[in-house]
């Protein structure tokens, strides 16, 4: 928003006459435009966040152990595959020595 130039001429009092020109330019926020831009930025950030999530496939959703004997180790394997565009990290842990599950 631009306000036209203002001229002030003052010769009041015992001081020298004062004159000045002012050219004022103000920035205003239009609520409708602000909301539209804000919504667009949020959509873009949401898309970027979703694109940055790792996508992993698992070879099997269930592992069948059948009969397990006491103190006899039993293992089964599964395959994890990163099928997404970003790096995914996996960590394995062992339950050896744990008595409580």
C-alpha positions, -999 to +999 in steps of 0.1 A: +000+000+000+014+034-009+004+067+006+009+098-015+036+122-005+026+146+023+040+181+027+042+198+060+050+234+064+052+248+099+063+283+110+048+282+145+067+293+175+100+310+177+119+284+157+129+285+121+103+274+096+103+236+092+091+218+060+092+182+051+081+157+025+071+121+035+067+092+012+053+062+031+051+027+018+035+000+040+034-038+036+001-054+045-008-090+050-040-100+031-055-128+053-069-148+023-036-147+004-017-156+036-039-186+043-036-199+007+002-196+008+004-211+043-018-241+032+004-246+001+036-246+022+021-271+047+011-294+018+046-293+003+062-300+037+038-329+043+047-343+008+085-340+016+081-357+049+062-386+034+087-389+006+115-391+032+101-421+051+117-455+045+097-482+029+106-518+039+092-551+027+093-582+049+095-617+033+070-632+057+045-617+082+046-649+104+073-672+115+063-708+123+084-724+150+063-756+154+074-775+185+102-759+205+121-780+231+134-766+263+170-752+261+172-762+224+180-733+201+156-728+172+160-703+144+140-690+115+150-665+089+132-636+072+143-610+047+139-573+050+143-553+018+145-515+014+121-507-015+119-470-008+140-441-022+157-433+012+181-452+034+166-474+060+185-488+089+178-521+107+191-534+140+189-569+153+190-580+189+194-613+207+173-627+235+200-650+248+201-649+286+167-633+289+143-653+310+114-628+307+098-619+273 
